[in-house]
Amino acid sequence: MDYLRYYKLKEHPFSNVVDNKFYYNSDQHAEALTKLKYAMDSKKGLAVVIGDIGTGKTTLARRLLEELDEEHFEATLLVVIHSAVSSDWLLKKFAIQFGVESVKEDKVEVLGQIYNRLLEINESGRKAVVLIDEVQMLNSGEIMEEFRGLLNMEMADGKMANFVFFGLPELEDVLALDEPLKQRVAMRIRLHSLSEDSTIDYIRYRLNVAGSGDIFTDEALSRIYYFSRGIPRLINTICDNALLEGYLMKRERIDEGIIDTVAVDLGLKPET
């Protein structure tokens, strides 16, 4: 037996793997989605979402991708996993993601292929959208200049290509590498950690999705907020470890003592 059966859960409620089934639509995430969909629908060109580690940027990106109707959007998501990315590689990647066949080697030809494909998408009545996660890793003025070039492709009703950058606060410094690009940011959204009430709602929501009820005491929920500071990734880590600890101790409910033990084991210290 593991803690799933012990607490009558159908699946792990606090995995840090992005799963839209567990998406918690907090007020700030709901507002961000509305703003981003407006920016993409009206072809504003470039929107930026900035947040500290663990505040739900990747979760928001996946949710936005899911909510962009395929009938009206040609949308794709690119996750930057390392900083050793050249502008040539990135342009070819965009060409592939936009649906260009037989991508050329020459940069000028690739740009021509991208332009023709964007023209085709726009003339079909759809909008071309690229969501890019961890953009702060593209710390290159040359790459930012390429984005500016793509944003210069326009039609009468707006930009031919629309981008949403998701990144850590350092993203502001990356944008500053190309001042004209920075000035083209049509929308900026800042994600913050959850409030205590939202943290408690978040935990209960995920437990309900996983098939169980109120496993944590009110005092335990407050301690989770105290140690996590409302950061979803830390909330998940604390709750997952607490459920395991509660199972090992054969506790029917998770109390504040278990949360304190888990916090010590994880080396978590609240901000002073």
C-alpha positions in Angstrom: 0.0 0.0 0.0 1.2 3.6 -0.7 -0.4 6.9 0.4 -2.7 6.9 -2.6 -4.7 3.9 -1.4 -4.3 5.0 2.3 -5.9 8.4 1.7 -8.3 7.1 -1.0 -6.7 9.1 -3.9 -7.0 8.1 -7.5 -3.7 9.7 -8.5 -1.0 11.9 -7.1 -2.6 15.3 -6.5 0.6 17.3 -6.0 2.9 16.3 -8.9 5.0 19.1 -10.3 4.6 17.7 -13.8 2.2 20.0 -15.7 -1.2 18.4 -16.0 -4.1 20.6 -17.3 -6.5 18.4 -15.3 -5.1 19.9 -12.1 -5.0 23.5 -13.5 -6.1 25.9 -10.7 -7.7 29.0 -12.2 -6.7 31.6 -9.6 -7.9 35.2 -10.1 -4.5 36.3 -11.5 -4.2 33.3 -13.9 -7.8 33.8 -15.1 -7.0 37.5 -15.7 -3.7 36.7 -17.5 -5.5 34.2 -19.8 -8.1 36.8 -20.7 -5.5 39.4 -21.5 -3.3 37.0 -23.5 -6.2 35.7 -25.6 -7.1 39.3 -26.3 -3.6 40.1 -27.4 -3.4 37.1 -29.7 -6.9 37.6 -31.1 -6.2 41.2 -31.9 -2.7 40.4 -33.3 -0.8 42.7 -31.0 2.5 40.9 -31.8 4.3 40.5 -28.5 3.1 39.8 -25.0 5.4 39.0 -22.0 4.6 37.0 -18.9 7.2 37.3 -16.1 7.2 35.5 -12.7 9.6 34.1 -10.1 10.5 30.4 -10.0 7.5 28.2 -9.4 4.7 30.8 -9.9 3.0 28.8 -12.7 4.4 30.3 -15.9 4.7 26.9 -17.6 1.3 25.8 -16.4 -0.2 29.1 -17.8 1.6 28.6 -21.1 0.1 25.0 -21.5 -3.3 26.2 -20.5 -3.2 29.1 -23.1 -2.1 26.7 -25.8 -5.0 24.4 -25.0 -7.5 27.2 -25.0 -6.5 28.7 -28.4 -9.1 27.2 -30.8 -7.4 25.4 -33.7 -10.0 26.7 -36.0 -8.9 30.3 -35.4 -5.2 29.9 -34.3 -2.1 28.1 -35.6 -0.5 27.9 -32.2 2.6 26.1 -30.9 4.7 26.0 -27.8 8.5 26.1 -27.7 10.4 25.4 -24.4 14.0 26.6 -24.3 16.0 24.0 -22.5 19.5 25.5 -22.9 21.2 28.7 -23.7 23.3 27.5 -26.7 20.8 28.5 -29.3 21.7 30.3 -32.4 19.5 32.7 -34.4 19.8 30.4 -37.4 18.6 27.4 -35.4 15.7 29.4 -33.9 14.5 30.6 -37.3 14.5 27.1 -38.7 12.6 25.9 -35.6 10.0 28.6 -36.1 9.7 27.6 -39.8 9.1 24.0 -38.8 6.6 25.0 -36.1 4.7 27.2 -38.5 4.4 24.2 -40.9 7.0 25.1 -43.5 8.0 22.0 -45.5 11.6 21.4 -46.7 13.1 24.2 -44.7 16.1 25.8 -46.5 19.6 26.3 -45.1 20.1 29.9 -46.1 18.7 32.4 -43.5 17.3 34.7 -46.1 15.5 31.9 -47.8 14.2 30.6 -44.5 12.8 34.1 -43.7 11.1 34.1 -47.1 9.6 30.7 -46.3 8.3 31.9 -43.0 6.8 35.0 -44.5 5.0 33.0 -47.2 3.7 30.5 -44.6 2.5 33.3 -42.3 0.8 34.9 -45.3 -1.0 31.6 -46.0 -2.1 31.2 -42.3 -3.4 34.8 -42.1 -5.2 34.7 -45.4 -7.0 31.5 -44.2 -8.5 33.6 -41.4 -6.3 32.2 -38.6 -3.7 33.8 -36.4 -0.1 32.5 -36.0 1.0 32.2 -32.4 4.2 31.0 -30.8 4.4 30.6 -27.0 8.0 30.4 -25.8 8.8 29.3 -22.2 12.1 30.1 -20.4 12.9 33.0 -22.8 15.5 34.4 -20.4 17.8 31.7 -21.6 17.9 33.3 -25.0 20.4 35.9 -23.7 21.4 37.2 -27.1 21.0 40.5 -28.8 21.2 38.8 -32.1 18.2 36.6 -31.3 16.2 39.5 -29.9 16.9 41.3 -33.2 15.5 38.3 -35.1 12.3 38.5 -33.1 12.0 42.1 -34.0 12.4 41.3 -37.7 9.6 38.7 -37.4 7.4 41.3 -35.7 8.0 43.7 -38.5 5.9 41.4 -40.8 2.5 43.0 -40.8 -0.8 43.0 -42.5 -3.5 45.7 -42.4 -5.2 44.1 -39.3 -2.0 43.5 -37.3 1.1 41.4 -36.9 1.5 38.3 -39.0 3.3 36.4 -36.2 2.3 36.7 -32.5 4.6 35.7 -29.7 4.1 35.3 -25.9 7.4 35.2 -23.9 7.3 33.4 -20.6 10.3 33.9 -18.3 11.9 34.7 -15.0 12.5 38.4 -14.0 15.8 38.3 -15.9 13.7 38.4 -19.1 13.5 42.1 -18.7 17.3 42.3 -19.1 17.2 40.1 -22.2 14.6 42.3 -23.8 16.8 45.3 -23.1 19.4 43.9 -25.4 17.3 45.2 -28.2 15.6 48.4 -27.3 13.3 48.5 -30.4 12.0 45.0 -29.5 11.4 46.1 -25.9 9.3 49.0 -27.2 7.2 46.5 -29.2 6.0 44.7 -26.1 2.2 45.2 -26.3 1.3 43.6 -23.0 3.2 42.8 -19.8 1.9 40.4 -17.2 3.5 39.7 -13.8 2.7 36.5 -11.9 2.9 36.6 -8.2 2.7 33.9 -5.5 -0.7 32.9 -4.2 -2.4 34.5 -1.2 -3.1 32.4 1.9 -6.7 31.9 0.9 -5.8 31.0 -2.7 -3.1 28.6 -1.4 -5.8 26.8 0.7 -8.2 26.7 -2.2 -5.5 25.4 -4.5 -4.7 22.5 -2.2 -8.3 21.6 -1.7 -9.0 21.8 -5.4 -6.2 19.4 -6.3 -7.3 17.0 -3.6 -10.8 17.0 -5.0 -9.6 16.4 -8.5 -7.6 13.4 -7.2 -10.7 12.0 -5.5 -10.4 12.8 -1.8 -11.6 15.3 0.7 -10.2 17.3 3.5 -6.9 15.5 4.4 -5.1 18.5 5.8 -6.2 20.3 9.0 -6.8 24.0 8.9 -3.6 24.6 10.9 -1.6 22.4 8.5 -2.9 24.5 5.6 -1.8 27.7 7.2 1.7 26.2 7.8 1.9 25.1 4.2 1.4 28.7 3.2 3.9 29.9 5.8 6.7 27.7 4.4 5.8 27.8 0.7 5.0 31.6 0.6 2.2 30.7 -1.8 4.6 29.4 -4.5 2.7 26.6 -6.3 5.8 24.5 -6.9 6.7 24.6 -3.2 3.1 24.0 -2.2 3.1 20.8 -4.3 6.4 19.6 -2.8 5.4 20.2 0.8 2.0 18.5 0.3 3.4 15.5 -1.5 6.0 14.9 1.2 3.4 15.5 3.9 1.1 12.9 2.5 3.9 10.4 2.5 4.9 11.3 6.0 1.3 11.0 7.2 1.0 7.6 5.6 4.2 6.3 7.2 3.0 7.6 10.6 -0.5 6.1 9.9 -2.2 9.4 10.5 -5.8 9.9 9.2 -5.2 13.6 8.7 -2.1 15.8 8.1 -1.6 18.2 11.0 0.8 21.2 11.5 3.4 18.9 13.2 3.8 16.9 10.1 4.1 20.0 8.0 6.9 21.3 10.3 8.7 18.0 10.1 8.5 18.0 6.3 9.7 21.7 6.1 12.8 20.8 8.2 13.5 17.8 6.0 13.2 20.0 2.8 15.3 22.8 4.3 12.6 25.3 3.9 12.7 28.5 5.8 10.0 31.2 5.7 10.9 34.7 4.7 11.6 37.0 7.6 
